[in-house]
Amino acid sequence: MTPTRARFAEVVRSEPVDVGLACLLVGGEVEPELDVDASLEVLDLIATQVRLRLHGQTRPDDVAEQLRRVLHTGHRFGGTDADFDDVRSSLLSEVLVRKRGLPILLSVVWTEVAARLGVQAYALGLPGRVHVLVGEPEDSHVVVDPWEGGRVLDRQEVAQRAQGMPLVPMQPHDLLLRLLTNVRVLAARRPPGLEAAAVRLWAVELSLLLPRHPVVLRRERGELRVRLGDHLGGAQELETYALVVDATDEQEATAARRAARLARAQLN
C-alpha cells in the first residue's frame, strides 16, 4: 500500500472524517507527488476572501450569496457537461486548479470553505446531482446548486429535485463512495484497455478501504486484476469473494469460482 493510500485509509476511518483531505488524497492515485498541503492552502485562502465579505452576516441566504460571489463570480467555479467525461473533474486538487468539476466535487469545495468559516453547510445527495444546503436542515436554510454557479433554488425547485427525498446531509463515507463510483463509471465508459482498467482498479481499491462498501466490489477487483495481468492475485480475490457470498447467493459464488479457475488456467 502506498503512503498516500495508507493515509487515505487512516483518514476515512477517523472520526470525524476530514472529507476535504480524503478527496485530495484520491488525487494521489493519479499524481503520486501531489502536494496536498498546497491544495489545503487554496481552500484556506478562499475562506479568507469570503470572511472579508461577510462582515458578520450569519443568515443562510446572506452567507450563500457571499460564497457565490467569491467561488463563482470571483474564481469561476462551476461545471459543464464535458466535465462528466473527464476524470480530472473527480479530483479535488484538479478542481481547485481548473475551477471546474462534477457537482459532488464542487459541493465539497463549498462545504470545505464554509467549514473554515464556522458556517453550517452540507452536501445533499439528491437524485441526479449533489447540491449544498447552507444553514440547518430542520431550521433556516437555503439550497444552492454549485454546478450552476451557486444559484439558490426556490422551494418548488428544491421539491422537484428532491423527488420526495428528505433534505438529509450526506454522510462522509457515502459521499466518498459516490465520488469513487463516478470514477469507476467514467472509466467503464471508455474504450476497453489497460488504462481504463487501471483507473477502475484504483477507484475500487480505495472504495474497499471505506468502512462500508458493496461486497460486489471484491469481485470487480478480482476481475480487474486478471485483466491487468495479475492472474493469481485476481483468482485469489475472486475465490475470497465467493466464500463471502456463498451463503447468500450460491449462483454468484459459483460464477466467481468459475472466473477464478479460468484466471488460474491462463497461468499454464
C-alpha positions in Angstrom: 0.0 0.0 0.0 1.4 3.4 -1.0 1.9 6.1 1.7 -0.9 8.2 0.2 -3.3 5.2 0.1 -2.4 4.4 3.7 -3.1 7.9 4.7 -6.5 7.8 2.9 -7.3 4.6 4.9 -6.4 6.4 8.1 -8.5 9.5 7.3 -11.7 7.6 6.3 -11.6 5.5 9.5 -11.1 8.5 11.8 -13.9 10.5 13.5 -14.9 13.0 12.3 -13.8 12.2 8.7 -11.9 15.0 7.1 -13.8 14.9 3.7 -11.7 17.5 2.0 -8.4 15.8 2.9 -9.8 12.4 1.8 -10.9 13.8 -1.5 -7.5 15.3 -2.0 -5.8 12.0 -1.3 -7.8 10.4 -4.0 -5.8 12.5 -6.4 -2.6 10.8 -5.2 -3.7 7.8 -7.3 -3.1 9.9 -10.4 -0.3 12.2 -9.2 1.8 10.4 -6.6 3.8 13.5 -5.8 0.6 15.6 -5.2 1.2 18.4 -2.7 -1.9 18.0 -0.5 -0.9 20.9 1.7 -0.8 23.3 -1.2 -4.4 22.4 -2.1 -5.5 22.9 1.5 -3.9 26.3 1.5 -6.0 27.2 -1.6 -9.2 26.4 0.4 -7.9 28.4 3.3 -7.2 31.4 1.1 -10.7 31.2 -0.5 -12.3 31.1 3.0 -10.3 34.2 4.0 -11.7 36.0 1.0 -15.3 35.1 1.9 -14.7 36.0 5.5 -13.7 39.5 4.5 -17.0 39.9 2.7 -19.3 38.5 5.3 -19.0 41.4 7.8 -20.7 39.4 10.5 -23.6 38.2 8.3 -25.0 34.9 9.5 -28.3 34.4 7.7 -28.1 31.4 5.4 -29.1 33.4 2.3 -26.6 36.1 3.0 -23.8 33.6 3.6 -24.7 31.7 0.4 -24.6 34.9 -1.6 -21.1 35.8 -0.4 -19.9 32.2 -1.0 -21.4 32.5 -4.5 -19.7 35.9 -5.2 -16.3 34.5 -4.2 -16.5 31.0 -5.6 -18.4 31.6 -8.8 -18.2 35.3 -9.7 -14.6 35.6 -8.4 -13.0 32.2 -9.0 -15.4 30.9 -11.7 -16.1 27.6 -10.0 -18.8 25.7 -12.0 -19.4 22.8 -14.3 -20.2 21.9 -17.9 -21.5 18.7 -19.5 -18.0 18.0 -20.7 -16.8 17.6 -17.2 -18.7 14.3 -16.8 -16.2 12.7 -19.3 -13.0 14.0 -17.6 -11.6 12.1 -14.6 -9.9 15.4 -13.5 -13.4 16.6 -12.6 -13.4 14.0 -9.9 -10.1 15.0 -8.3 -10.3 17.8 -5.8 -6.8 19.0 -6.5 -7.6 19.4 -10.2 -10.9 21.1 -9.5 -9.1 23.7 -7.3 -6.8 24.5 -10.3 -9.2 24.2 -13.2 -12.2 25.7 -11.3 -14.4 23.0 -13.0 -15.7 19.7 -11.7 -18.6 17.4 -11.1 -21.4 18.6 -8.8 -20.1 16.4 -6.0 -16.6 17.9 -6.0 -18.0 21.5 -6.4 -20.2 20.8 -3.4 -17.1 19.6 -1.4 -15.4 23.0 -2.3 -18.4 24.9 -1.0 -18.7 22.8 2.2 -15.0 22.9 2.9 -14.8 26.7 2.5 -17.9 27.0 4.7 -16.4 24.8 7.4 -13.4 27.1 7.6 -15.7 30.0 8.3 -17.6 28.1 11.0 -20.7 28.1 8.8 -23.0 25.1 8.7 -23.2 23.7 5.1 -23.9 20.2 4.0 -23.7 18.2 0.8 -27.1 16.9 -0.3 -27.2 13.7 -2.4 -30.3 14.5 -4.4 -31.3 12.3 -7.4 -29.0 13.1 -10.3 -26.9 15.8 -8.7 -25.3 16.8 -5.4 -26.3 20.2 -4.0 -25.4 22.1 -0.9 -27.6 23.1 2.0 -26.4 26.2 3.8 -27.9 26.5 7.3 -29.6 23.8 9.3 -31.8 21.2 7.6 -34.5 21.5 10.3 -34.3 25.3 10.6 -33.5 28.3 8.4 -31.5 27.2 5.3 -31.1 27.7 1.6 -30.3 25.1 -1.1 -27.8 26.0 -3.8 -26.5 24.3 -6.9 -22.7 24.8 -7.1 -22.7 23.2 -10.6 -24.9 26.1 -11.8 -22.6 28.7 -10.2 -24.2 28.5 -6.7 -27.7 29.6 -7.8 -30.1 29.5 -4.9 -33.1 27.2 -5.6 -36.6 28.3 -4.7 -38.8 25.9 -2.7 -40.5 24.5 -5.8 -37.2 23.7 -7.4 -35.9 22.0 -4.3 -39.1 19.9 -4.1 -38.8 18.9 -7.7 -35.2 17.9 -7.5 -35.6 16.1 -4.2 -38.4 13.9 -5.6 -39.7 13.3 -2.2 -36.4 12.6 -0.6 -35.7 14.4 2.8 -33.0 17.0 2.9 -30.6 14.9 4.8 -26.9 15.7 4.7 -24.7 13.1 3.0 -22.6 11.1 5.4 -18.8 11.3 4.6 -18.5 7.6 3.7 -21.5 7.8 1.4 -20.1 10.9 -0.3 -16.7 9.3 -0.9 -18.2 6.1 -2.2 -20.4 8.1 -4.6 -17.3 10.0 -5.7 -15.3 6.9 -6.4 -18.3 5.3 -8.1 -18.3 8.2 -10.5 -14.7 7.4 -11.3 -15.4 3.7 -11.9 -18.4 4.5 -14.1 -16.4 7.0 -16.2 -13.6 4.5 -16.7 -16.1 1.8 -17.6 -17.5 4.1 -20.4 -14.1 4.5 -22.0 -12.9 2.1 -24.8 -11.7 -1.1 -23.3 -8.0 -1.0 -22.5 -5.4 -1.3 -19.8 -5.5 2.4 -18.9 -9.3 2.4 -18.2 -8.9 -0.9 -16.2 -6.2 0.6 -14.1 -8.3 3.7 -13.3 -11.3 1.4 -12.3 -8.9 -0.7 -10.2 -7.6 2.2 -8.0 -11.2 3.5 -7.6 -12.3 0.1 -6.5 -9.4 -0.4 -4.1 -10.0 3.0 -2.5 -13.7 2.1 -2.2 -12.8 -1.1 -0.4 -10.8 0.9 2.2 -14.0 2.7 3.3 -15.7 1.2 6.4 -18.8 0.4 4.4 -18.8 -0.7 0.8 -20.7 -3.1 -1.5 -19.2 -6.6 -1.3 -19.5 -7.0 -5.1 -16.5 -4.6 -5.4 -14.4 -7.5 -4.3 -15.4 -9.4 -7.4 -14.7 -6.3 -9.6 -11.2 -6.0 -8.1 -10.5 -9.7 -8.9 -11.7 -9.3 -12.4 -9.7 -6.1 -13.0 -6.5 -7.7 -11.6 -6.9 -10.6 -14.0 -7.4 -8.1 -16.9 -4.3 -6.3 -15.9 -2.2 -9.5 -15.9 -2.3 -10.4 -12.2 -4.0 -13.8 -12.8 -3.0 -15.3 -9.5 -3.9 -12.3 -7.4 -7.2 -11.9 -9.3 -8.1 -15.6 -8.9 -7.5 -15.4 -5.1 -9.7 -12.3 -4.9 -12.5 -14.0 -6.8 -12.2 -17.1 -4.5 -12.4 -14.9 -1.4 -15.4 -13.1 -2.8 -17.1 -16.5 -3.5 -16.6 -17.5 0.1 -18.2 -14.3 1.3 -21.3 -14.6 -0.8 -21.7 -18.4 -0.7 -24.3 -18.4 2.0 -26.5 -15.7 0.4 -26.0 -16.2 -3.4 -24.8 -19.6 -4.4 -25.2 -18.8 -8.1 -22.9 -15.7 -7.8 -20.4 -17.7 -5.8 -20.3 -20.4 -8.5 -19.8 -17.8 -11.2 -16.9 -16.2 -9.2 -15.2 -19.6 -8.7 -15.6 -20.3 -12.4 -13.9 -17.0 -13.2 -11.1 -17.8 -10.7 -10.5 -21.2 -12.4 -10.3 -19.5 -15.8 -7.8 -17.0 -14.4 -5.6 -19.7 -13.0 -5.8 -21.6 -16.3 -4.1 -18.6 -18.0 -1.0 -19.3 -15.9 -0.4 -22.6 -17.6 
